[in-house]
């Protein structure tokens, strides 16, 4: 590692210094000659928009342009395994969100956890959905980085393209890109006068949507684009328990529904050929109506004598074992799309998962006379969202006082299955970022032989999380006298980096590229835990009339207000029980060394070594977790045959070091699960892609095959086997009381050779379409088949955590005439029931049969 770090950084910095010295005189000389600057980023964006996988009117493939390496390049001569999808492709396949990409993109899996969408590429990403653990697949919207898995379900509307970059992106992305990156680019304003589109969509589950964009050229130098999206759709699920109190004052909960409202304002100012400013402001809001999690129906074996979770039958298993189910199993509907979770929502101030996001980006480009681009990208983002949940479940009866505004008045007796409830909200989640790049052109006597990119970046994140738990005590489990606990945490990320890449065209056919990045991380965590008082009068948001709770501040202090850095929903706090600040600092070198060979026109081969990492962090009550690292060796071939066929074939071997997992381990267990570096694994695989257009016939095929193998992992506790009496830390560990410990050692597993989490062995897609000339327009029927092999959602490879294979068929009929486009689509037309996410006790199902129509008018 030290040798690679020294070689890469020395090569990059030396080469960049030489390039700067060599090109400075040329820049001044050409400036004196008045040489025009090349097209700006907005024009490159339009170029990328025009380069789509779809065919032109004459039935030919067009060039696909990607911006994965900070400049527009031809996909077929870019040494990365990348999937690029244009807006037309996204629309035709009804891929409206990031989780839909996995049906089209090999090696990509999306962990669906309701509010959270955690991407994994080649089995590397993020399975620990915790604020102080960043994603392993970077998500960027218009170049602005989002380090958390919430909010990634924003709809794709008025986008230019979506690029999925496979493998560590250590040079240009750096932080949080061990698995790869997903980059979404929206449309830029243009100078083509007033233009745009309006699109209407309607489908089953009462799906109705409208989106569109209007572009206005206000002058020769200033253009504005306004885009919007709104969609409402009922859930695929029905919740039998959604309505607790009858009457108009109680809304019906619809967990898993869609309620999106999105807007984007883009402004482009181009006063000269050497300067332009591009600003974009986004507003996004959504509410899914609640968590569409169903009870996992798959049983599992535990040692004989183990007590099963609440709500699970206890059955005799083979060989003297006991068979258990997930908590609440006996109360579940046992139907994939029928839920039984509603009542606990009415104990909390909010329903569902309301989410808001504001994003502001400013992209500046100044072009020197020789074409060197000085670029700045500044960003600010803020997110707010709420969640709720329930604790362990047992049967109980709770009496609710019906508000006097509801008829009839009186008391409703409702039996349901919760001994507690929790509410969590993030009042602010702020990101601020800046990147400055210096990018050489790639044409001309010098730059066609030697070109480069260098830059510096910093990122600051401030995430405050407030928790609010309503806790009851046996035997009555009465919510009339709860104890309520409030907790606050604050997670900060302070990240900086410098990077550079040199491309040297050694001969007509050979090119050498060296890129490197130095990263610095400072990630503090602050936490405050307090006891919260519930006032003695009626709390309308709880719909109950509680008495003063049998809790209090110690030693006998009155309740206070205003404590903590985020507010309590009741406004009452005891003095903080814990107020602690921890910090984690580290630095890492990442990068890439690449050799490209073009022996003939249209034939491009590459071989490279790349290194990526994901930062570590601090956590309360447990040791720091260290960074992850990935070493990646890849070879690839891209073939281009005229304007009718493009191919890609690539192979890789990766070593995944110091994997971060949220687990129980006997070596560090002092009071609960914690993020731990569990060891390493190896990954190797093949990825293939082919796009063809012969006359009216179009064929699109891609596939991936992967083999993964965990290294030796010791003393990982099989948490699903633990009895309800398992409390506290591992007996004998420092700081763990003998009176409050548990012997976890007898539940420890030793793993080796298992498949990595969320890494299916095979994935693939094949799509066929044929274009007919009909009544002056083009009729284009298409069928698409997508296959994803089985994968595990846990290190423990038992059926309880198995996400089975899925094979989804989609079809569409598209008609294009003049400026009109109409489409009839049928997704999952075999109505396959498949699991899309598995968190252990809960599972999430993929979308069932969907039918709809979409009509678009361009102007």
N, C-alpha and C positions, 0 to 999 in steps of 0.2 A: 504494500500500500504506500509506504513512504517513497519507494522508488517511483511508483506511478505518479504520485503527487508532485514530486520534484520535476520529473520529466515533463508532465503535462503543463504545469504552471510555467516552467521555464520556457518551453516551446511556444506556448500561447503568448506570453508577455513579450518575449523577444521578437517573435514574428510581428506582433501588433506594433511594437515600437519601430521596427524596420519599415513596416507598411506606412506608418504615419510619416516617417522621415522621407520615404521615397515619393509619397503622393502629395505632400504639402506643396512643393514647387509646381507640380503639375496642376494642382487646384488653382493656385494663383495665376499661372500662365493661361489656363483655360478660362478663368474668370475674366482676364483682360481681353480675351478673344470674344467674350460674350456668349459662350456656349450655353444652350438652353438646358435647364434641369430636366430630368426624366419625369415621367408621370408620378403623381403623388399617391399616397396610400389610398385615397378614395378611388382613383382610377385602377389601382391594383385590386381593390375590392371588387370593382365592377368586372375586371378581368377574371377574378376568381369566380364571380357569379356566373359569368358566361361559360366558364369551363366546367360543364356538368357531365355526369356519366350518361345522361339521357342523349338520345340521338338528335341530330339536326333534322331540318325538314327533308333533306335528301337521304335520310337513313344512315348517316355517318356518326361515329363517335366523335365527341369534341374533347379537346385537351382539358384535363382536370388540373386546376391550379390550387396549391395548398400554401399555407403560411406558417407551417410548423416550425420553421427556423428563422422567424422574424422578417423574412422577405418572401415574395411570391415566387414559387418554383413549380415546375412541372412535376406532378405526382410520380410519373414514371422515371424521373431522374433524381428523386429524393431518397436518400438512403435511410429510410425509416419504414417499419411495418405500420401502415396507416390506412384507415378507412375514412373516406371523405364522402359525405352525403349532402347534396344540394337541397334547397327548399323544395324544388319540384319532386325529388325523390322522397323526401320526408312526407310531403302531402299525399303523394300517390300511395305510399305504404301506410298512411295514417299513423305515422310515428310522430306523435305530438309531444312526447316527453322523453327524458333521458332514459327511463326504465324500458322504453320501447326499443332502444338501440340494440339491446342484447339479442333481439330476435333477428337482427340483420348483421351484427358485427361479431365475427368469430373471436374467441378468447375473452369476451366481455361477459361478466355476470353482474347483476345488480341485486344487492341485498335489499329486499323490500321490507321495511319495518314501519309501515304506516306513514308517519310524518317523515321518516328518514329514508334516503335512497343512497346506499353506500356502494359505489362502483368497485369492482375487482377485475383486474386484467391479468390473465394468465395465473390466476390464483393469488395475486398480490394486491392488496388494497387496504381495507379496513373492516374488521369484524367487531371492534370495540367501539361502540357508539357512546363516547364519553367526551365532554367538552375539552379536556386537556389532551386528547389523543387526536391527532390530525389524520386526514384521509391519506391513503397511499396512492390514490389516483387523483391528480390535481384536476379541479374543475375551474375553467376560466370562461367568463362571459365578456366578450369584447376586450379580452386581454386582462381583465380584473379577476384576481384569484379568490376563490371561496374555499376556506380550509375545513369546513364542517359539512356533514352529510345532510343537514336539514336545509330545506329550501331548494334542493336540486331538482325538485319536481316542477319547476317553472315551465310553462308551455313554450314550445317552439313556435314563434310567429314572426313573420317578416324577417326571416333569417337568410343570410347569405349561404352559409354552409355549417356543417358540424363535422369536426375532424376528431377521430379517436386514434391516439398515438399509442402504440403498444411498446412496452419495454421502458426501462428507466430513462427519463428525460433530464439527465443530470446537468447538461450545459445551459439550456435556455429556460427550463422551469426550475430545476434544482430541488428546492424544498418540497416535500410531499409528493414525489413522483416516482416512487420505487416501482409501481406497477405501470405507470404511464400517465396520460393526460387526456382530458376531453375538452376541446376548445370549441365554443359556440361563437359565431360571428354574425351580428345582425347586419341588415342592409344599411348602406350609407346613403346620404342624400346625393342627388345627381343634378347635373346642369342640362337636363333634357326637357325643361319646361314643367308644366303641370302633368303629373302622371301618378299612377298607383293602381290599387286594386281594392275590391270589396269581396268578401267570401262569406257565404252562409252555409251552415251545416246543421243537419237534424238526423237523429237516430233513435234507436230503442233506448230504454232506460231514461226516457224523456230527455235525451241529449239534445241540446240546442246551443249553437255557438255562432258568433260573428267575429270576424277579424278583418283587418284591412290596413291600408297605408295610403297616405297622400303626400306627394312630393311637390314642393313649390320652389321654382327658381325665382327668387325675389330680385336678383340682379345678376350681372355677369360674374360676380365674385361671391355671392351668398345664396345658399340653398338650404331649405328646411324640409325635414321629413317627419311626419307624425304617424305613428303606428299604434294600433290598439288591438286588444283581444278580450273577449268575454265569453265564458262558457259555464253552463250549469247542466248538471246531469245527476240523476239519482244514483244511489249506490247499487252495486251488483248484489249487495247483501240485504236481507230483511232482518230487522232486530225485533224479536218478539217482546222484549222487555222495555222498549224504548219509551213508552208512555207510562209514567208512574202515577201522576195525578191528572184525572180527566178535567177538561176545561180549556178554554181558549188561552189562558195564561201560560199553559205548558206547551212549548213547541215539541214537535215530533223529531226525535233524533234520527239521523240517517247516516250512520258511520260508513265512511268510504265514499261519500258523495263528492261531487266536484262543484266548486263555486269559485271561479277564477275571474279576476279583473286585473288587466294589465295594460300599461301604456308606456310608450317610449317616444321621446322627443329628441331628434338628432338635428344638429346644425353644422353646416360646413361653410367655412369662410376661406376663400382662396384668392387673396388680393394680387398674387403674382405667381409666376411659374416656380418660384423658389421657396414659397412658404404656404402652408395651409394649417388651419386649426379645425379639428373635428371634435365636437362635444356631444355627449349622449347622456340623457337622463331617463332612468327607468323607474317605474313604480309597479310593484306586483303585490297582489293580495290573494289569499286563498283560504278556504276553510273546508276540511274534509268531513265535517260533521261528527267526527269521533274516530276512534281506532278500529279499523275493520279486521281485528284479530279474532280468529276462531280457535277453539281449544284443539290442541294436537290430539289426533285420534289414535296415534300409534302407541302401543304399549311397550314397556321395556322391562328387562329382568333386573332384580336387585338381590342382594344376599338374603337368605332366609332370615325371617325375624325383623326385617326392616319395615318400619311403618310408612305406608304410602302417603302422598300428599293429601291435604284436605280435598274432599270431593272426588277421591279416586277409589274404586273398588280394590280390594286386596285379594288376589287370586293365587292359587298354588301353581308354581311353574315347574318346568322339567328339572330333574336333577336336584330337587330340594330347594330351588330358588323361589322367590316371590315375584309375581307379575304386578306391576303398577301401571297406572295411567297418569296423565298430567293432572295438575290441580284443576278442580271444577269439572272434571270429565262427566260425572253423573248429572251435572246440571246443564251440560251443553245440549244443543239441538241434535248433534250427530249428523248434521247436514252441512256441507261445505259453505253454502251461501245463506245460512240461517243462523243468526246470532241470538244470544240470550244475555246481553251485557248491560242493558240500558239503565237500570235504576241508580247505580252509584253515580252517574253523571249529575243527578239532581241534588247531590250533596255538595256540589262544588260551584264556584262563582262563574265558570265558563263551560260551555259545551264545545266539543270538538277540538280542533287544533287551529285556531285563527293565526294567520301568518301574514306579516307585512315585510316588504323589502323595498329599500330605496337605494338606487345605484347612480353614481355620477362619475363619468369618465371624461377626461380631456386629453386628446391625442394631438400633439403638435409635431410638425415636420418642417425642418429647414434644410433645403438642398443647396449645397455648394455648387459651384459652376461645373465641377467635374462629376457631379452626381452623388457625392457622398451625402448621406442622409443623417442629420442630427435629429434624433427623435426623443420626445418626452411623452410618457403616458402616466398621468396622475389619476388617482381613483379614491373615491370615498363610498362606503357602503354601510348601511345600517339595517339590521334585521330585528324583528320582534316576533315572538311566538309563544303560545301557551300549550300545555299538555295536561292530561289528567290520567289517573289509573286507579286500580283498586288493590287492596292488600289480600292476604290469604282469605279463602272463602269458607264459610260454614253457614248452614241454614239459620235464619233469624227472622224475627218479625219486628218491623219498625212502624210506629204510628206517626203519621205526618199531619200537622195542622194545616188544613186547606185554607188558603187566603180568602178573605171575605169577598174579594172581587170575583171569586170562582163560584159558580152555581152547579150543584148544591154545595153549601158549606157543611163542614163537619170534619170527621176524621177518617182517613183512608188507611186501612191496614194492608201492608204490602210485605210479602216474604221475598227475600232475595239473599244473595250469597256473598256478603262482604263484611269483614270485621274491621275495615278501615278503608280510607281513600287518600289519594295524594294528588296534589295539584302543583304543577311546576310551570313557571313562566320566565321568559327572558325579556326584561323590559328594554334592554338595549344590547345590541351585539354589533359593535362598530369595527370596521376595517378601514384603514388608511394606507395607501400605497403610492410609490413613485418608482418609475424606471426611466433611465436615460440611456439611450443607445447611440452608437456611432456605426453606421452601416455603409460599407463601400458598395458601389455598383459592381456588376459582373461582366460588363462589356468594355471594350476599348483595348488598346495595346497592352496596358499593364494589368487592368483588373480582370481581363479574361484569363490571365495566367495566375494572378495572386489577388484574392479578395478576402474580406474579413468582416467580422462583426464583433463589437465589444460593447460592454454595458455595465451598469451598476444599478442595484435595486434595493429597496427597503420596504418592509411591510410591518404594520402595527395592528394588532387585534386586541380588543378589550371586550370580553364576554362576561356579563354578570348573569348568574342563574339564581333564582329564588325558588325554594321548595316550601311546601305547605302540606303537612300530613295531618289528617284527622284520624286519631287512634282511639279505639275502644277497648274495653277489658271484659273478659269472660266473668260470669257465665251468660250475661244478658246481651252483651254486644250492643248496648243502647247508644244511639247517636244523640240522645238528649243530654248526656253529660260526657262529652268527649274531652280528651286531652289533645291539644293541637301543638305540633312542633314546627317551627320555622327554621329554615336553613338558608344561608347565602354562600355562594362561592363566586369567585372572580378569577378568570383565567386570562392571562396576557400572553401574547406572542410578539416578540420583538425580533425581527429577522432582517438580515442584511446579506448582500452578496455582490460579488464582482465576477464577470464572466467574459469569455472571448472565444472566438473560433476563427481559424485560418483555413482557407481552401487554396491549395497549390496545385495547379494543373502542370504536372511534371512533364507529361508528353501529350500527344494528341488524344491518347486513349486512357491514360492513367491520371487520377486525381487523388491527392492526399489531404485529409482534413484532420485537424487537431482542435479539440475544444476542451475547455476546463472552466471550472467554477469553484470559487471559495465561498462557503456559507458560514454565517455566524447566527446562533440562536440564543435567545434569552427568554425563558418561559416561566414567569412567576405564577404561583397559585395562592389565592387568599381565600379563607373560609371562616364563616361565622355561623354557629348553631345556637339558637335561642329557643326558649319555651314561649309559646304564643298563647295569650288568653283569649277566650271567646267571651264577648260582652254578655251581660245577664239579660239583655232584652232580645227581642226577636231579630234574627239575622235573615232578611228576606232572601238572600241568595242561597241560603241553605234550606229554605222551605220547612224549617222546624222551629220549635220554640225551646231552645236549650236553657237549662239552669246554669248558674255559675259553675264552671267545671271544677272538679276536685283535683286541681293542680295549683301550683303556686310557685312564686319565685323563692329561691332559697338564698339567704335565711330570712323568710317572711317579709320580703320587700314588696312594695306595690308594683303593679304592672306599669310599664313605661311606654312612651310612644317615640317614634322617630329613630329608634336604634337600628343599626344595620345600614348598608349602603344601598339597598333596594327596599321598597316599602312592603309591609305585610298587608295581605288583603283585608285583615280586620283592623290593622293599625295599632295592635297592642303587642308588646314584647316584654319578656323578662330580659335581664342583663345577659349579654352573650355568655354562653357556657364555654365556647371555644372561639378563639380569635387567633388565627395562625396564618403566617405567610411563609411559603416555601419558594424556592427558585431553582431553575435548572439552566445551566449554560453549557454550550458546546460549540464546536466548529467542525466542519467536514469539507473535504475536497471531492468533487464529483467531476465527471466529464466524459469525453468520448474520443477515441482514436479510430479513424475510418480510412479505408482504401477503396476507391471506386474505379471500375474498369468498364470502358465502353468500346468493345472490340469492333462493333459495327453499328451503323445507325439503327436506333430502335432496340438495341440490346444493352442493358445496363446491369452490371453486377456490383455488389458491395460486400464488404466484410469489415466488421468493427468490434471493438471492445468498448463497453459503456459501464459507468458506475453511477448508481443513484442512492439516495438515502431518504429516510423519514426521521424527523427529530424525536428526541426523547423528552422526558418531562418529569415533574415532581408530582407527588400525590400524598394526601394526608393519610397517616397511619400505615404507610408502607414505604419500602425503599423506592428511590428514583428508578424509572425505567430508561434504558439507554436507547440510542438511535438504532434504527434498522439500516442495513446496507444490502444492496443487490449488485452483484457482478454479472454482466451479461455479455456473452459472445454470440454474434449473429452473422449469418451469411444470407444473401438474397439475390434474386434475379427478377428484373422487370423487363418484360418484352412488349414491344409495340409493333403491330403489323398493319401498316397503312392506317386507314381511318375506320377499320372494322373490328379489330381485336386488340385487347390489352390483357396481359397476364402478370401475375406476381406469384413467386414461390420463395418462401423464406424458412430458415431453420434457426433455432436458438438453443443455447444451453446457459442456464442461470443458476447462480448460487445465492440463495436468500438467507442472509445472516441476521441473527439476533431478532427473530420474529417477535413482534409485540402482540400479546393476547391477554384478554381480561379473564383470568383463571384463578382458581384456588390452588395453591401449591404449599406443601408442607414446609418448604424452606423459608417462605416469607409470610405465611398466614398469621397475622396478628389480630384479626378481627373481621375479615371478610375478603371477598374477591378483590384483586388488584391487577393492574396492568404489569405484566412480567415479560421479560425476554426469555422465551422458552427454548431457544436453540435455532437450528438452521434446517434448511431443506434444499433439495436440488429440483430443478425444473428443466425439461427439454421438450421441444415440440416442433411441429411444422404448421405453417399457415400458407394457404393458397387462395388465389382469387383469379377470376376470368370474367371479362366483360366483352360481349360480342354483339354486333349489329350487322345482319346480312339481309339487305332489303328491308322488308317489314318485320322480320323476326329478330327479337332481342333476347339474349341469354345473359343472365347474371348469376355467377356461381362463386361462393366462397366457403372455405372450410378451415378448421383447425383441429389438430390432434396433439394432445399434451400428456406427458407422463410426469408425475410429481412424486417425490419421496421425502417424507419427514426424516430428519436425523433423530438420533436418540434423545428422547425427552423423558426425564425422570420426575417422579413425585408430583405429578399432576393429579389433583383430587377429582374423582368422578362425582361431580356435584349432584348429578341426578340420582345418585344412590344414597345421598345423605338423609338420615332420619330427621324429623322436625326438631329433635332435641339437640341437633348440632348447632351450638352457639359459641361465640368467642373465638379465640385464636388457638393455634396448635399448642398443646401442652408441652412445656419445656422451653418455648421460645422466650427470649428476653422481653420483659414488659407484659407478658401474658400471665394473668392471675391463675393460680392452680384451681381456685374455686369457680372460675368462669372459662375454663378451657375445655377442649374436646379433642379426642384422639383421632385426628384425621388420617393418620398414617395408614390405618387399615383400609382406607378408601382411596389410596394412592395408586395411580396407574403408571406403567412405563411403556411409552410408545416408541415405535421405530418403523419406518417404511410406509406409514399410512399416506393416503392421498391428502394433499393440501386442502384447506378449507376453501370452498367456492371455486373449485378448479375441475370442471367437467372434462372428461377425457376426450370428448369429441363434440364439436359444434359445426353446424353448416347450414347454408341457405342456398336454395336454387330458385330463381325466378324466370318465368317465360312470359313473353308478350308478343303480340303480332298486331301491326298497325295496318288498318284498312282505310282507303279513301272512300268516304261516304258523304254524299250530299254537300260537297265542298269543304268538308272537314275531315278530321282523322279520328277514327274509332279504334281504341286501343284496349282490348281485353288482356288481363294479366292474372296469373296465378303464382303464388309464392309459397314455398314450403320451407319451414325453419325447424331445425332439430337441435336440441341441447341435451347432452348426456346427463346422467345422474351425478349428483355432487353432494357433499356433506356440508352442513352448516356448523359443524363442531369438529374439534380434534378427535372426538370419540366417534368412531365409525360404527354406530349402531342404527337400526332402522328408525329410532326415535328422531334422529337428526338427519335423516336422509331426505334429500330433495330429488324426487324421481325425475326420470327423463321426460321431456316434453317435445311433442311434435305438432306444430301449429300450422294450419293451412289458412291462408288469406287469399282473397280474390277481389278484383275490382274491374269495373268497366268504365273507361274514360272516353269522353267525347270532347274534342277541341275544334272549335270553329270560330274564325275571326278572333274577336277579343273575349269570347265566352269559353268557359270550360265547365263541364258537368261530370260528376263521378258518382257511381253507385259502388259501395264497398261492402264487403262481408269479411269480417275478421274472425278467426277461429271458427270457421264454418262447420267443423266437425264437433264443436262444442266440447272440446277436451277439458276435463277438470285437472288442473295441475297446481302444485304448490310453487309459489313465487318467492317465498321467504319463510324461514324457520328459525324461531328464536328459542326453541325448546318447548316450553309449555304452550306457546302460541304459534300458529301458522297463518300465512297470508296466501290467498289463492289468486292465480292469474285471471285475467279478464275472460269471461265466457263469450258465447256467440254475440257479436255486435254487428248490426246492420244499419247503414245510414246512407244519406246522400249529401253531396257537397256541390255547391254551385259558386263559380267565381267569375267576376267581370273585371277585366283589365281596362284601364283608361290612360 
